[in-house]
């Protein structure tokens, strides 16, 4: 599963989600982190929405609903399994 996470430096919610994704052991996850401060269009679109997850399928980004900051690793894994293609 190839995931893209829109983030920015110093975002504690982003760091928490990244840590939880790293703890998932039953799914093969390749994570690309995109810093929204590096591109003006990303910043305008996502500055109030981060962290955002997208699954990359056939060079298209499909959004994954934003998980709660309180989500557990097993719950996050269940959500991601729903989006496996």
MOPAC internal coordinates of N, CA, C and O (Angstrom, degrees):
PM7 1SCF
backbone

  N    0.0000 0     0.00 0     0.00 0    0    0    0
  C    1.4400 1     0.00 0     0.00 0    1    0    0
  C    1.5290 1   108.07 1     0.00 0    2    1    0
  O    1.2310 1   121.26 1   -56.21 1    3    2    1
  N    1.3123 1   115.19 1   123.79 1    3    2    1
  C    1.4597 1   120.47 1   179.38 1    5    3    2
  C    1.5210 1   108.06 1  -101.16 1    6    5    3
  O    1.2310 1   120.54 1   -64.22 1    7    6    5
  N    1.3202 1   116.57 1   115.78 1    7    6    5
  C    1.4558 1   122.03 1  -178.97 1    9    7    6
  C    1.5164 1   110.89 1  -112.87 1   10    9    7
  O    1.2310 1   121.43 1   -34.26 1   11   10    9
  N    1.3165 1   114.88 1   145.74 1   11   10    9
  C    1.4547 1   122.40 1   173.65 1   13   11   10
  C    1.5241 1   106.55 1  -117.40 1   14   13   11
  O    1.2310 1   120.65 1   -50.82 1   15   14   13
  N    1.3156 1   116.37 1   129.18 1   15   14   13
  C    1.4610 1   120.54 1   176.85 1   17   15   14
  C    1.5253 1   108.31 1  -118.19 1   18   17   15
  O    1.2310 1   121.31 1   -58.14 1   19   18   17
  N    1.3265 1   115.10 1   121.86 1   19   18   17
  C    1.4659 1   120.14 1   174.06 1   21   19   18
  C    1.5207 1   107.12 1   -85.12 1   22   21   19
  O    1.2310 1   120.79 1   -50.55 1   23   22   21
  N    1.3167 1   116.09 1   129.45 1   23   22   21
  C    1.4510 1   122.81 1  -170.96 1   25   23   22
  C    1.5194 1   108.85 1  -148.18 1   26   25   23
  O    1.2310 1   121.17 1     2.07 1   27   26   25
  N    1.3330 1   115.36 1  -177.93 1   27   26   25
  C    1.4656 1   120.59 1   169.77 1   29   27   26
  C    1.5214 1   107.54 1  -154.22 1   30   29   27
  O    1.2310 1   120.27 1   -23.69 1   31   30   29
  N    1.3159 1   117.09 1   156.31 1   31   30   29
  C    1.4617 1   120.33 1   179.70 1   33   31   30
  C    1.5291 1   111.05 1   -59.23 1   34   33   31
  O    1.2310 1   121.27 1   -41.00 1   35   34   33
  N    1.3222 1   115.17 1   139.00 1   35   34   33
  C    1.4522 1   120.90 1   177.45 1   37   35   34
  C    1.5114 1   114.90 1    82.49 1   38   37   35
  O    1.2310 1   119.35 1  -176.27 1   39   38   37
  N    1.3143 1   118.84 1     3.73 1   39   38   37
  C    1.4607 1   122.72 1   179.43 1   41   39   38
  C    1.5272 1   108.56 1   -83.40 1   42   41   39
  O    1.2310 1   120.56 1   -72.21 1   43   42   41
  N    1.3215 1   116.53 1   107.79 1   43   42   41
  C    1.4674 1   120.38 1  -177.18 1   45   43   42
  C    1.5260 1   111.97 1   -68.80 1   46   45   43
  O    1.2310 1   120.00 1   146.42 1   47   46   45
  N    1.3295 1   117.61 1   -33.58 1   47   46   45
  C    1.4634 1   119.75 1   176.65 1   49   47   46
  C    1.5235 1   110.42 1   -65.25 1   50   49   47
  O    1.2310 1   120.63 1   140.92 1   51   50   49
  N    1.3185 1   116.40 1   -39.08 1   51   50   49
  C    1.4631 1   121.47 1   178.56 1   53   51   50
  C    1.5268 1   110.55 1   -64.56 1   54   53   51
  O    1.2310 1   120.96 1   134.76 1   55   54   53
  N    1.3160 1   115.77 1   -45.24 1   55   54   53
  C    1.4634 1   120.33 1   179.72 1   57   55   54
  C    1.5188 1   110.74 1   -62.26 1   58   57   55
  O    1.2310 1   120.18 1   140.08 1   59   58   57
  N    1.3309 1   117.27 1   -39.92 1   59   58   57
  C    1.4613 1   120.91 1   178.74 1   61   59   58
  C    1.5098 1   111.98 1   -64.48 1   62   61   59
  O    1.2310 1   120.32 1   137.63 1   63   62   61
  N    1.3260 1   116.99 1   -42.37 1   63   62   61
  C    1.4592 1   120.45 1   179.01 1   65   63   62
  C    1.5245 1   110.53 1   -66.37 1   66   65   63
  O    1.2310 1   120.49 1   138.34 1   67   66   65
  N    1.3083 1   116.67 1   -41.66 1   67   66   65
  C    1.4711 1   120.16 1   178.62 1   69   67   66
  C    1.5262 1   110.56 1   -60.91 1   70   69   67
  O    1.2310 1   119.82 1   137.73 1   71   70   69
  N    1.3254 1   117.96 1   -42.27 1   71   70   69
  C    1.4671 1   121.51 1   178.09 1   73   71   70
  C    1.5239 1   111.18 1   -62.22 1   74   73   71
  O    1.2310 1   120.37 1   137.87 1   75   74   73
  N    1.3239 1   116.91 1   -42.13 1   75   74   73
  C    1.4664 1   120.22 1   179.28 1   77   75   74
  C    1.5257 1   111.54 1   -66.02 1   78   77   75
  O    1.2310 1   120.44 1   139.73 1   79   78   77
  N    1.3200 1   116.76 1   -40.27 1   79   78   77
  C    1.4661 1   119.81 1   177.65 1   81   79   78
  C    1.5239 1   110.98 1   -62.03 1   82   81   79
  O    1.2310 1   120.42 1   142.15 1   83   82   81
  N    1.3193 1   116.80 1   -37.85 1   83   82   81
  C    1.4649 1   121.25 1   179.73 1   85   83   82
  C    1.5245 1   111.78 1   -66.84 1   86   85   83
  O    1.2310 1   119.92 1   155.89 1   87   86   85
  N    1.3228 1   117.75 1   -24.11 1   87   86   85
  C    1.4614 1   121.83 1  -178.26 1   89   87   86
  C    1.5284 1   113.10 1   -84.98 1   90   89   87
  O    1.2310 1   119.99 1   169.87 1   91   90   89
  N    1.3105 1   117.62 1   -10.13 1   91   90   89
  C    1.4665 1   120.25 1   179.84 1   93   91   90
  C    1.5155 1   108.38 1   -74.59 1   94   93   91
  O    1.2310 1   121.16 1   -58.49 1   95   94   93
  N    1.3142 1   115.38 1   121.51 1   95   94   93
  C    1.4669 1   119.26 1  -175.62 1   97   95   94
  C    1.5290 1   113.22 1  -108.85 1   98   97   95
  O    1.2310 1   119.71 1   164.47 1   99   98   97
  N    1.3292 1   118.15 1   -15.53 1   99   98   97
  C    1.4655 1   119.99 1  -176.60 1  101   99   98
  C    1.5261 1   113.68 1   -91.02 1  102  101   99
  O    1.2310 1   120.23 1   177.50 1  103  102  101
  N    1.3056 1   117.17 1    -2.50 1  103  102  101
  C    1.4637 1   121.84 1   177.72 1  105  103  102
  C    1.5174 1   108.71 1  -126.26 1  106  105  103
  O    1.2310 1   121.20 1   -38.57 1  107  106  105
  N    1.3097 1   115.31 1   141.43 1  107  106  105
  C    1.4620 1   119.26 1   173.84 1  109  107  106
  C    1.5155 1   107.20 1   -86.40 1  110  109  107
  O    1.2310 1   120.82 1   -67.55 1  111  110  109
  N    1.3159 1   116.04 1   112.45 1  111  110  109
  C    1.4606 1   120.96 1  -177.28 1  113  111  110
  C    1.5182 1   109.53 1  -118.60 1  114  113  111
  O    1.2310 1   121.93 1   -52.88 1  115  114  113
  N    1.3198 1   113.91 1   127.12 1  115  114  113
  C    1.4618 1   120.38 1   170.47 1  117  115  114
  C    1.5237 1   104.99 1  -107.49 1  118  117  115
  O    1.2310 1   120.37 1   -59.91 1  119  118  117
  N    1.3302 1   116.89 1   120.09 1  119  118  117
  C    1.4601 1   121.66 1  -173.59 1  121  119  118
  C    1.5227 1   110.87 1  -111.65 1  122  121  119
  O    1.2310 1   121.44 1   -55.16 1  123  122  121
  N    1.3209 1   114.86 1   124.84 1  123  122  121
  C    1.4622 1   121.83 1   172.55 1  125  123  122
  C    1.5195 1   106.96 1  -107.80 1  126  125  123
  O    1.2310 1   120.30 1   -55.28 1  127  126  125
  N    1.3121 1   117.03 1   124.72 1  127  126  125
  C    1.4601 1   120.83 1   179.09 1  129  127  126
  C    1.5231 1   108.45 1  -104.20 1  130  129  127
  O    1.2310 1   121.25 1   -55.42 1  131  130  129
  N    1.3221 1   115.21 1   124.58 1  131  130  129
  C    1.4541 1   121.20 1   179.46 1  133  131  130
  C    1.5186 1   109.61 1  -109.28 1  134  133  131
  O    1.2310 1   121.13 1   -59.22 1  135  134  133
  N    1.3013 1   115.45 1   120.78 1  135  134  133
  C    1.4624 1   122.70 1   179.72 1  137  135  134
  C    1.5235 1   108.36 1   -81.41 1  138  137  135
  O    1.2310 1   120.94 1   -66.41 1  139  138  137
  N    1.3330 1   115.81 1   113.59 1  139  138  137
  C    1.4661 1   119.37 1  -175.85 1  141  139  138
  C    1.5230 1   113.09 1   -67.69 1  142  141  139
  O    1.2310 1   120.22 1   164.53 1  143  142  141
  N    1.3252 1   117.19 1   -15.47 1  143  142  141
  C    1.4671 1   119.18 1   179.55 1  145  143  142
  C    1.5239 1   112.05 1   -79.12 1  146  145  143
  O    1.2310 1   120.19 1   174.77 1  147  146  145
  N    1.3302 1   117.23 1    -5.23 1  147  146  145
  C    1.4620 1   120.05 1  -178.76 1  149  147  146
  C    1.5274 1   112.98 1   -91.04 1  150  149  147
  O    1.2310 1   120.35 1   166.24 1  151  150  149
  N    1.3448 1   116.95 1   -13.76 1  151  150  149
  C    1.4647 1   120.00 1   179.09 1  153  151  150
  C    1.5241 1   108.95 1  -138.96 1  154  153  151
  O    1.2310 1   120.97 1   -52.47 1  155  154  153
  N    1.3087 1   115.75 1   127.53 1  155  154  153
  C    1.4613 1   121.26 1  -175.03 1  157  155  154
  C    1.5236 1   112.62 1   -59.69 1  158  157  155
  O    1.2310 1   119.88 1   140.87 1  159  158  157
  N    1.3488 1   117.83 1   -39.13 1  159  158  157
  C    1.4600 1   119.49 1  -178.69 1  161  159  158
  C    1.5280 1   111.44 1   -67.76 1  162  161  159
  O    1.2310 1   119.72 1   143.17 1  163  162  161
  N    1.3405 1   118.14 1   -36.83 1  163  162  161
  C    1.4697 1   120.66 1   175.55 1  165  163  162
  C    1.5264 1   109.70 1   -64.43 1  166  165  163
  O    1.2310 1   120.72 1   136.38 1  167  166  165
  N    1.3310 1   116.23 1   -43.62 1  167  166  165
  C    1.4569 1   120.12 1  -177.71 1  169  167  166
  C    1.5265 1   110.76 1   -62.01 1  170  169  167
  O    1.2310 1   120.40 1   133.80 1  171  170  169
  N    1.3282 1   116.85 1   -46.20 1  171  170  169
  C    1.4661 1   120.54 1   179.83 1  173  171  170
  C    1.5263 1   111.49 1   -63.09 1  174  173  171
  O    1.2310 1   120.69 1   141.06 1  175  174  173
  N    1.3129 1   116.29 1   -38.94 1  175  174  173
  C    1.4633 1   120.35 1  -176.02 1  177  175  174
  C    1.5238 1   113.46 1   -77.21 1  178  177  175
  O    1.2310 1   119.96 1   144.72 1  179  178  177
  N    1.3340 1   117.67 1   -35.28 1  179  178  177
  C    1.4610 1   120.12 1  -167.37 1  181  179  178
  C    1.5234 1   116.04 1  -120.53 1  182  181  179
  O    1.2310 1   119.18 1  -177.88 1  183  182  181
  N    1.3142 1   119.17 1     2.12 1  183  182  181
  C    1.4699 1   119.36 1  -172.11 1  185  183  182
  C    1.5252 1   113.71 1   -59.82 1  186  185  183
  O    1.2310 1   119.43 1   152.63 1  187  186  185
  N    1.3251 1   118.70 1   -27.37 1  187  186  185
  C    1.4594 1   120.65 1   179.00 1  189  187  186
  C    1.5297 1   112.34 1  -102.35 1  190  189  187
  O    1.2310 1   120.35 1  -175.99 1  191  190  189
  N    1.3196 1   116.94 1     4.01 1  191  190  189
  C    1.4614 1   120.87 1  -173.50 1  193  191  190
  C    1.5261 1   114.62 1  -113.84 1  194  193  191
  O    1.2310 1   119.49 1   167.24 1  195  194  193
  N    1.3198 1   118.57 1   -12.76 1  195  194  193
  C    1.4600 1   120.34 1  -173.68 1  197  195  194
  C    1.5247 1   111.61 1   -67.12 1  198  197  195
  O    1.2310 1   120.11 1   -28.86 1  199  198  197
  N    1.3145 1   117.39 1   151.14 1  199  198  197
  C    1.4530 1   127.35 1    -2.63 1  201  199  198
  C    1.5293 1   111.76 1   -78.01 1  202  201  199
  O    1.2310 1   121.27 1   -35.90 1  203  202  201
  N    1.2980 1   115.17 1   144.10 1  203  202  201
  C    1.4554 1   122.34 1   175.98 1  205  203  202
  C    1.5108 1   109.16 1  -120.42 1  206  205  203
  O    1.2310 1   121.01 1   -40.85 1  207  206  205
  N    1.3208 1   115.67 1   139.15 1  207  206  205
  C    1.4635 1   121.37 1   177.64 1  209  207  206
  C    1.5185 1   109.82 1  -114.46 1  210  209  207
  O    1.2310 1   121.53 1   -40.46 1  211  210  209
  N    1.3147 1   114.68 1   139.54 1  211  210  209
  C    1.4524 1   122.37 1   173.50 1  213  211  210
  C    1.5199 1   107.64 1  -133.51 1  214  213  211
  O    1.2310 1   120.79 1   -34.32 1  215  214  213
  N    1.3156 1   116.09 1   145.68 1  215  214  213
  C    1.4538 1   120.36 1   171.75 1  217  215  214
  C    1.5235 1   106.65 1  -100.66 1  218  217  215
  O    1.2310 1   120.73 1   -47.51 1  219  218  217
  N    1.3136 1   116.22 1   132.49 1  219  218  217
  C    1.4617 1   120.58 1   179.69 1  221  219  218
  C    1.5190 1   108.24 1   -92.93 1  222  221  219
  O    1.2310 1   121.22 1   -61.22 1  223  222  221
  N    1.3279 1   115.28 1   118.78 1  223  222  221
  C    1.4568 1   122.35 1  -179.43 1  225  223  222
  C    1.5184 1   108.01 1  -130.65 1  226  225  223
  O    1.2310 1   120.95 1   -58.84 1  227  226  225
  N    1.3293 1   115.80 1   121.16 1  227  226  225
  C    1.4721 1   120.43 1   179.36 1  229  227  226
  C    1.5312 1   111.88 1    50.05 1  230  229  227
  O    1.2310 1   120.74 1  -133.43 1  231  230  229
  N    1.3144 1   116.20 1    46.57 1  231  230  229
  C    1.4637 1   123.68 1   178.70 1  233  231  230
  C    1.5225 1   113.65 1    63.48 1  234  233  231
  O    1.2310 1   120.08 1  -160.27 1  235  234  233
  N    1.3273 1   117.46 1    19.73 1  235  234  233
  C    1.4603 1   121.34 1   174.62 1  237  235  234
  C    1.5189 1   108.18 1  -120.90 1  238  237  235
  O    1.2310 1   120.68 1   -34.41 1  239  238  237
  N    1.3125 1   116.30 1   145.59 1  239  238  237
  C    1.4540 1   121.45 1   179.47 1  241  239  238
  C    1.5277 1   109.63 1   -97.06 1  242  241  239
  O    1.2310 1   121.25 1   -58.91 1  243  242  241
  N    1.3203 1   115.22 1   121.09 1  243  242  241
  C    1.4566 1   121.90 1   178.27 1  245  243  242
  C    1.5298 1   108.20 1  -107.14 1  246  245  243
  O    1.2310 1   119.23 1   -56.61 1  247  246  245
  N    1.3307 1   119.08 1   123.39 1  247  246  245
  C    1.4683 1   119.99 1  -177.07 1  249  247  246
  C    1.5251 1   112.08 1   -68.89 1  250  249  247
  O    1.2310 1   121.61 1   -33.01 1  251  250  249
  N    1.3184 1   114.53 1   146.99 1  251  250  249
  C    1.4593 1   122.93 1   172.29 1  253  251  250
  C    1.5191 1   105.31 1  -114.98 1  254  253  251
  O    1.2310 1   119.83 1   -48.41 1  255  254  253
  N    1.3399 1   117.94 1   131.59 1  255  254  253
  C    1.4665 1   119.03 1  -178.74 1  257  255  254
  C    1.5239 1   111.81 1   -52.95 1  258  257  255
  O    1.2310 1   121.22 1   -39.75 1  259  258  257
  N    1.3110 1   115.27 1   140.25 1  259  258  257
  C    1.4633 1   120.87 1  -177.40 1  261  259  258
  C    1.5246 1   110.35 1   -65.79 1  262  261  259
  O    1.2310 1   120.58 1   -57.67 1  263  262  261
  N    1.3263 1   116.50 1   122.33 1  263  262  261
  C    1.4685 1   118.74 1   178.94 1  265  263  262
  C    1.5278 1   111.12 1   -76.99 1  266  265  263
  O    1.2310 1   121.36 1   -26.99 1  267  266  265
  N    1.3047 1   115.01 1   153.01 1  267  266  265
  C    1.4634 1   121.39 1   176.81 1  269  267  266
  C    1.5254 1   109.29 1   -63.82 1  270  269  267
  O    1.2310 1   119.66 1   -34.96 1  271  270  269
  N    1.3207 1   118.25 1   145.04 1  271  270  269
  C    1.4675 1   120.41 1   175.35 1  273  271  270
  C    1.5362 1   112.38 1   -61.22 1  274  273  271
  O    1.2310 1   120.64 1   159.34 1  275  274  273
  N    1.3249 1   116.39 1   -20.66 1  275  274  273
  C    1.4676 1   120.66 1  -179.43 1  277  275  274
  C    1.5242 1   113.26 1   -91.14 1  278  277  275
  O    1.2310 1   119.91 1  -177.71 1  279  278  277
  N    1.3164 1   117.78 1     2.29 1  279  278  277
  C    1.4607 1   121.15 1  -177.79 1  281  279  278
  C    1.5312 1   110.20 1   -62.21 1  282  281  279
  O    1.2310 1   121.11 1   -35.98 1  283  282  281
  N    1.3135 1   115.47 1   144.02 1  283  282  281
  C    1.4583 1   119.57 1   176.84 1  285  283  282
  C    1.5231 1   109.13 1   -87.71 1  286  285  283
  O    1.2310 1   120.74 1   -15.70 1  287  286  285
  N    1.3168 1   116.19 1   164.30 1  287  286  285
  C    1.4598 1   120.61 1   178.95 1  289  287  286
  C    1.5345 1   110.57 1   -60.03 1  290  289  287
  O    1.2310 1   118.71 1   132.86 1  291  290  289
  N    1.3515 1   120.07 1   -47.14 1  291  290  289
  C    1.4691 1   119.08 1   177.83 1  293  291  290
  C    1.5354 1   113.33 1   -60.23 1  294  293  291
  O    1.2310 1   120.12 1   142.70 1  295  294  293
  N    1.3279 1   117.38 1   -37.30 1  295  294  293
  C    1.4592 1   119.91 1   177.86 1  297  295  294
  C    1.5241 1   111.31 1   -66.65 1  298  297  295
  O    1.2310 1   120.32 1   139.39 1  299  298  297
  N    1.3222 1   117.00 1   -40.61 1  299  298  297
  C    1.4580 1   121.38 1   177.68 1  301  299  298
  C    1.5228 1   110.17 1   -62.90 1  302  301  299
  O    1.2310 1   120.82 1   137.84 1  303  302  301
  N    1.3134 1   116.04 1   -42.16 1  303  302  301
  C    1.4689 1   120.08 1   178.45 1  305  303  302
  C    1.5254 1   110.82 1   -61.16 1  306  305  303
  O    1.2310 1   119.97 1   138.35 1  307  306  305
  N    1.3219 1   117.66 1   -41.65 1  307  306  305
  C    1.4717 1   121.01 1   177.97 1  309  307  306
  C    1.5192 1   111.28 1   -61.31 1  310  309  307
  O    1.2310 1   120.35 1   136.62 1  311  310  309
  N    1.3138 1   116.94 1   -43.38 1  311  310  309
  C    1.4621 1   120.46 1   178.75 1  313  311  310
  C    1.5215 1   110.37 1   -61.50 1  314  313  311
  O    1.2310 1   120.41 1   134.33 1  315  314  313
  N    1.3203 1   116.82 1   -45.67 1  315  314  313
  C    1.4572 1   119.93 1  -177.96 1  317  315  314
  C    1.5254 1   111.54 1   -65.80 1  318  317  315
  O    1.2310 1   119.92 1   145.79 1  319  318  317
  N    1.3099 1   117.76 1   -34.21 1  319  318  317
  C    1.4684 1   120.47 1   178.75 1  321  319  318
  C    1.5207 1   111.23 1   -62.17 1  322  321  319
  O    1.2310 1   119.88 1   149.63 1  323  322  321
  N    1.3115 1   117.83 1   -30.37 1  323  322  321
  C    1.4608 1   121.39 1   177.83 1  325  323  322
  C    1.5380 1   111.52 1   -64.56 1  326  325  323
  O    1.2310 1   120.86 1   154.59 1  327  326  325
  N    1.3327 1   115.95 1   -25.41 1  327  326  325
  C    1.4618 1   120.36 1  -174.95 1  329  327  326
  C    1.5267 1   113.18 1  -100.90 1  330  329  327
  O    1.2310 1   120.20 1  -177.51 1  331  330  329
  N    1.3235 1   117.22 1     2.49 1  331  330  329
  C    1.4565 1   119.69 1   178.55 1  333  331  330
  C    1.5153 1   109.79 1   -63.02 1  334  333  331
  O    1.2310 1   120.83 1   -43.98 1  335  334  333
  N    1.2916 1   116.02 1   136.02 1  335  334  333
  C    1.4631 1   121.24 1   178.66 1  337  335  334
  C    1.4946 1   109.09 1  -113.55 1  338  337  335
  O    1.2310 1   120.10 1   180.00 1  339  338  337

